[in-house]
Amino acid sequence: MMLRLEGLSKTYKTGDTALGDVDLSVPKGQIVGLIGPSGAGKSTLIRCINRLVEPTKGKVMLGDVDLAALGKRELRRQRRRIGMIFQEYALVERLTVMENVLSGRLGYVSFWRSFLRRYPGADVQRAYRLLDRVGLIDHADKRADALSGGQRQRVGIARALAQDPELLLVDEPTASLDPKTSRQIMRLLTEICAERDLPAIVNIHDVPLAQQFVQRIVGLRAGRIVFDGSPDQLTQSVLTEIYGAEDWDAMRKDDEDQKSAETEQRARLEAIA
Amino acid sequence: MEGSYPSTWRRPPQILTDRRVRIGLQVGIAIYLVLAIGTLEVDWARVATGMERGQRFVMGFLQPDFVSRWDDILRGLIESLTMTLTSTVLGVALSVPLGIGAARNLAPRPVYYVCRSIIAVSRSLQEIIIAIFLVAMFGFGPFAGFLTLAFATIGFLGKLLADDIEEIDARQAEAVRATGASWGQLVNYAVQPQVMPRLIGLSLYRLDINFRESAVIGIVGAGGIGATLNTAIDRYEYDSAGAILLIIIGVVMIAEYGSSYLRKFLQ
């Protein structure tokens, strides 16, 4: 097991329990889709893993290391092993694309190297290779805020990969993207995880999209895991348990409509070109 | 079915919902205003003589004399410009660490309180008061002025920088933190790019405030063009004083246009 959460709990100062006793194991190469209504604790869960949010109780085992028990300095070293991809990209907008990708190396280089932007040659090479992999090598010198949403998220992916991570945490990667770009981003993520045998936890609102791309789905409700299984085990009654009552078939149908609309659009665009 | 809905709408009162309280308050303010104006004592005879002096002053303006005191004016101007530039540079250099220390989201609590206190002291003392104090300590001349302006710059820039840092986009900072970055790297990669344009803009703005202030604090003995202006007024040389004021206005205008152009360039 690459990642193992044991009895992970988070209670905020206000007394709200965001996570209650979560146990979860993720083996190498597996992509887990984390679904659940807003406020169910999805975002808290993945942030407790790299301790952007401090867990109140429990263990976070990454390989042999318990991340929850680390001191500040050691935590920073261990964070290098975990790449994170954010909702709305969270790129530093006024820095160039290259600086954003290189910032994935911050945990490996000294302050002065990073301050003077004099990264080791291998880091720069890796950054170019990653930008090429996500199809943005020509945009290296542009400022991040000059890119479109989908391009920015691909820079976000390159930044996470620059860390040479052993685990990816992905927080709503497609929340601000259009359906087509969302699919491209999800496809890129799954390809990359397969190439590198990387495990990933992906928070995702869009259930059909999750079902299409991930191998395993975990449903969270009010800070507790209420479902853990393969995408096709995700029946109407399970969804109702996670989200509450709603007409799920209508949503599935919507999704099929969207897909056919997309194919149609693609065909039309090809005709113009 | 248009008929069943009202066709007029008025914005409901937002703060004082009670009509009587509202009217009472308006009447109260009107009465206070009348009474307050009634207590002002105006000595019209004094105003008449004052008008005459004012007229002489204005006439001096209309015939500014740049020539007869040109050496004094030039020396004062150069002194002021030197004072302005050096004090702004020192002030900015000190206010950056102070501003970072006074940002709640970057500094530990004790550091935050110390830095905020320094800023509060600097902001609560008006430049003239600091200048009087520093002139008493270091004697007449531009050195006291330089220290005054540097100290005032720290309060101004430190506070605005700290407030700006507290309002940065936290997601960008979170993303940098997640890579395993140290505190220094976080400041350099996530905070600096977000606050830099504003810091440059504020520094340029402070540069022209410092020039204007250098004219004011000169009057209490802190050197520069203000001292020259004070001397001219003391000698009743309103024509020279007029020339000095015109030069001050000119320099401030140049600084204003220059800095707004630069700020636009930095977007």
Interface residues (C-beta under 8 A of the other chain):
Chain A: N50 L52 R76 R77 Q78 R79 R80 I82 M84 F86 Q87 E88 A90 L91 V92 E93 R94 L95 E99 S103 G104 R105 L106 G107 Y108 F111 S114 F115 G156 R159 Q163
Chain B: D169 R171 Q172 E174 A175 V176 R177 A178 T179 G180 A181 S182 G184 Q185 N188 Y189 A190 P193 Q194 M196 P197
